[in-house]
């Protein structure tokens, strides 16, 4: 491949992932807009300013995750259908069993998390007071969490950690040592994200803090495995399906 063609291919891959990032940001924007319009009673003149102020930081993080993963994709060997389509127009789609497994694993995770939330008294509602607001918030939540968070946590962070590990240990992603690095990267990101989201034991008690940590760490491990074993998009499906029971349950609350 000529240098100019290789550069064009890489830029096309970045563009495809930016489009996917835009979808995730749109989901977050829909959620914020539903809350601002139907819950907070923000005046029309201030709506745009409030939306942009709440959207700016997470939008930048999603975009950075999309670009970071694309930058190291050749090194890590992680698979994204959208990225490969952007780069070459040719892509490999996992077979039907992968999608069924991803969706099924996500549903299991979702029902377990829902049960834990109900047992802990965690509020499930979206805060929306009208059907339109609820639909906007629910769809936005599923899109942002399924697409946006996977771009940041798996495509971005797991890829960067794995790329560093491959270089540090001088191993290839296809051999046994490389697989160990990839799995370790999944665990590092899942555990690290869970630790950031867990409350301080002194504030809520050790048992509650541990429970919150596990509820956040286990899904990260599951989605990370789907990402590594199949594709980023399979992990996205799993993440969406994991939140579906919670979103539906909030309708009944």
C-alpha positions as CSV (number, residue, x, y, z in Angstrom):
1,X,0.0,0.0,0.0
2,X,1.3,3.4,-1.0
3,X,2.0,5.9,1.9
4,X,-0.7,8.2,0.7
5,X,-3.2,5.3,0.5
6,X,-2.2,4.1,4.0
7,X,-2.7,7.6,5.4
8,X,-6.0,7.9,3.7
9,X,-7.0,4.5,5.1
10,X,-6.1,5.5,8.7
11,X,-7.9,8.8,8.4
12,X,-11.0,7.0,7.2
13,X,-10.8,4.7,10.2
14,X,-10.6,7.7,12.5
15,X,-13.6,9.3,10.7
16,X,-15.7,6.1,11.1
17,X,-15.0,6.0,14.8
18,X,-15.7,9.7,15.2
19,X,-19.1,9.0,13.6
20,X,-19.7,6.3,16.2
21,X,-18.6,8.7,18.9
22,X,-21.1,11.3,17.6
23,X,-23.9,8.7,18.1
24,X,-22.8,8.2,21.7
25,X,-22.7,11.9,22.3
26,X,-26.2,12.3,20.8
27,X,-27.5,9.7,23.3
28,X,-26.1,11.7,26.2
29,X,-27.5,14.9,24.7
30,X,-30.9,13.3,24.5
31,X,-30.8,12.3,28.1
32,X,-29.6,15.7,29.3
33,X,-32.2,17.5,27.2
34,X,-35.0,15.3,28.6
35,X,-33.9,16.2,32.1
36,X,-33.5,19.9,31.4
37,X,-36.8,20.3,29.4
38,X,-39.2,18.2,31.4
39,X,-37.7,18.0,34.9
40,X,-35.7,21.1,35.7
41,X,-37.9,23.6,34.0
42,X,-35.0,25.4,32.4
43,X,-36.2,28.4,30.4
44,X,-35.8,28.2,26.6
45,X,-33.3,30.9,26.5
46,X,-31.0,29.1,28.9
47,X,-31.6,25.6,27.5
48,X,-28.8,25.6,25.0
49,X,-26.3,27.0,27.4
50,X,-27.2,24.4,30.1
51,X,-27.1,21.6,27.6
52,X,-23.7,22.5,26.2
53,X,-22.2,23.0,29.7
54,X,-23.2,19.5,30.8
55,X,-22.4,17.9,27.5
56,X,-18.9,19.4,26.8
57,X,-16.7,17.3,29.1
58,X,-18.2,13.9,28.5
59,X,-18.4,14.5,24.8
60,X,-14.6,15.3,24.7
61,X,-13.9,12.1,26.6
62,X,-15.9,10.0,24.2
63,X,-14.2,11.5,21.2
64,X,-10.7,11.0,22.7
65,X,-11.6,7.4,23.5
66,X,-12.7,6.8,19.9
67,X,-9.5,8.4,18.5
68,X,-7.2,6.7,21.0
69,X,-8.5,3.2,20.2
70,X,-8.2,3.8,16.5
71,X,-4.6,5.1,16.9
72,X,-3.4,1.8,18.5
73,X,-5.8,-0.6,16.7
74,X,-3.0,-2.1,14.5
75,X,-0.9,-2.7,17.6
76,X,-3.5,-4.3,19.8
77,X,-5.4,-6.3,17.2
78,X,-8.7,-5.5,18.8
79,X,-11.6,-5.8,16.4
80,X,-14.2,-3.1,15.5
81,X,-16.5,-3.6,12.6
82,X,-17.0,0.1,12.1
83,X,-13.3,0.9,12.2
84,X,-12.5,-1.8,9.7
85,X,-15.3,-0.6,7.4
86,X,-13.9,2.9,7.6
87,X,-10.4,1.8,6.8
88,X,-11.0,-0.5,3.9
89,X,-14.7,-0.9,3.2
90,X,-14.2,-4.6,4.0
91,X,-15.1,-5.9,7.5
92,X,-15.6,-9.2,9.3
93,X,-18.9,-9.6,11.2
94,X,-19.0,-12.1,14.0
95,X,-21.4,-14.9,13.5
96,X,-24.9,-15.0,15.0
97,X,-23.8,-16.9,18.1
98,X,-21.5,-14.0,19.2
99,X,-24.4,-11.5,19.1
100,X,-26.7,-13.9,20.9
101,X,-24.0,-14.6,23.5
102,X,-23.3,-10.8,23.9
103,X,-27.0,-9.9,24.3
104,X,-27.7,-12.8,26.6
105,X,-24.7,-12.1,28.8
106,X,-25.8,-8.5,29.0
107,X,-29.3,-9.4,30.0
108,X,-27.9,-11.6,32.8
109,X,-25.7,-8.8,34.0
110,X,-28.6,-6.4,33.8
111,X,-31.0,-8.5,35.9
112,X,-28.3,-9.1,38.5
113,X,-27.6,-5.4,38.8
114,X,-31.4,-4.7,38.8
115,X,-31.8,-7.1,41.7
116,X,-29.0,-5.5,43.6
117,X,-30.4,-2.0,43.0
118,X,-33.9,-3.0,44.2
119,X,-32.4,-4.7,47.3
120,X,-30.3,-1.6,48.0
121,X,-33.1,0.9,47.4
122,X,-31.3,2.6,44.5
123,X,-33.7,5.0,42.6
124,X,-34.4,3.6,39.1
125,X,-36.4,6.4,37.5
126,X,-35.1,8.6,34.8
127,X,-36.7,11.6,36.4
128,X,-38.9,12.2,33.4
129,X,-42.5,13.2,34.1
130,X,-44.0,12.7,30.6
131,X,-44.0,9.8,28.1
132,X,-42.0,11.9,25.6
133,X,-39.4,12.8,28.3
134,X,-39.2,9.2,29.5
135,X,-38.7,7.9,25.9
136,X,-36.0,10.5,25.2
137,X,-34.2,9.8,28.4
138,X,-34.4,6.0,28.1
139,X,-33.3,5.8,24.5
140,X,-30.6,8.4,25.2
141,X,-29.3,6.4,28.2
142,X,-29.1,3.2,26.3
143,X,-27.3,4.8,23.3
144,X,-24.8,6.7,25.5
145,X,-24.0,3.9,27.9
146,X,-23.9,1.3,25.2
147,X,-21.9,3.2,22.6
148,X,-20.2,6.1,24.4
149,X,-19.0,4.2,27.5
150,X,-17.7,1.3,25.4
151,X,-15.8,3.7,23.2
152,X,-14.1,5.2,26.3
153,X,-13.6,2.1,28.5
154,X,-13.0,-0.7,26.1
155,X,-12.0,0.8,22.7
156,X,-10.0,3.6,24.3
157,X,-8.7,2.6,27.7
158,X,-8.4,-1.2,27.3
159,X,-6.6,-0.6,24.0
160,X,-4.2,1.9,25.4
161,X,-3.4,-0.3,28.4
162,X,-2.9,-3.3,26.2
163,X,-0.8,-1.4,23.7
164,X,1.5,-0.3,26.6
165,X,1.6,-3.9,27.9
166,X,2.5,-5.4,24.5
167,X,5.3,-2.9,24.2
168,X,6.6,-3.2,27.8
169,X,6.7,-7.0,27.7
170,X,7.6,-7.2,24.0
171,X,5.0,-9.7,23.1
172,X,2.5,-10.0,20.2
173,X,-1.2,-10.0,20.7
174,X,-1.6,-13.3,19.0
175,X,0.6,-15.5,21.4
176,X,-0.2,-16.8,24.8
177,X,1.7,-13.9,26.6
178,X,-0.2,-11.4,24.5
179,X,-3.5,-12.9,25.4
180,X,-2.5,-12.6,29.1
181,X,-1.7,-8.9,28.6
182,X,-5.0,-8.4,26.8
183,X,-7.0,-10.1,29.6
184,X,-5.0,-8.2,32.2
185,X,-5.8,-4.9,30.5
186,X,-9.5,-5.7,30.6
187,X,-9.2,-6.5,34.3
188,X,-7.2,-3.3,35.1
189,X,-9.8,-1.1,33.3
190,X,-12.8,-2.8,34.8
191,X,-11.4,-2.8,38.4
192,X,-10.1,0.8,38.0
193,X,-13.4,2.1,36.8
194,X,-15.3,0.2,39.6
195,X,-13.0,1.7,42.2
196,X,-13.6,5.2,40.9
197,X,-17.4,4.7,41.1
198,X,-17.4,3.0,44.5
199,X,-18.2,5.1,47.5
200,X,-15.8,5.4,50.4
201,X,-16.3,2.6,52.9
202,X,-16.3,5.1,55.8
203,X,-19.3,6.9,54.3
204,X,-21.6,4.0,53.5
205,X,-20.0,1.0,55.3
206,X,-17.6,-1.6,54.0
207,X,-20.3,-4.0,52.9
208,X,-22.1,-1.5,50.8
209,X,-18.9,-0.2,49.2
210,X,-17.8,-3.7,48.3
211,X,-21.3,-4.5,46.8
212,X,-21.1,-1.3,44.6
213,X,-17.6,-2.2,43.6
214,X,-18.6,-5.7,42.5
215,X,-21.7,-4.5,40.7
216,X,-19.6,-2.2,38.6
217,X,-16.5,-4.4,38.2
218,X,-18.3,-7.6,36.9
219,X,-20.1,-5.9,34.0
220,X,-16.8,-4.3,33.0
221,X,-15.1,-7.8,32.9
222,X,-18.0,-9.2,30.9
223,X,-18.0,-6.4,28.3
224,X,-14.3,-6.5,28.1
225,X,-14.3,-10.2,27.3
226,X,-16.9,-9.7,24.6
227,X,-14.7,-6.9,23.2
228,X,-11.6,-9.0,23.2
229,X,-13.2,-12.3,22.0
230,X,-15.5,-10.9,19.3
231,X,-15.7,-7.2,18.6
232,X,-16.3,-3.8,20.1
233,X,-19.9,-3.8,18.7
234,X,-20.7,-7.1,20.4
235,X,-19.6,-5.5,23.7
236,X,-21.9,-2.5,22.9
237,X,-24.8,-4.8,22.3
238,X,-24.1,-6.5,25.7
239,X,-23.9,-3.1,27.4
240,X,-27.2,-2.0,25.9
241,X,-28.9,-5.2,26.9
242,X,-27.5,-4.9,30.4
243,X,-29.2,-1.6,30.9
244,X,-32.5,-2.6,29.3
245,X,-34.0,-4.4,32.3
246,X,-33.1,-1.3,34.5
247,X,-34.7,1.1,32.0
248,X,-37.8,-1.0,31.7
249,X,-38.1,-1.4,35.5
250,X,-37.9,2.3,35.9
251,X,-41.1,2.6,33.8
252,X,-42.9,0.6,36.4
253,X,-41.6,2.5,39.4
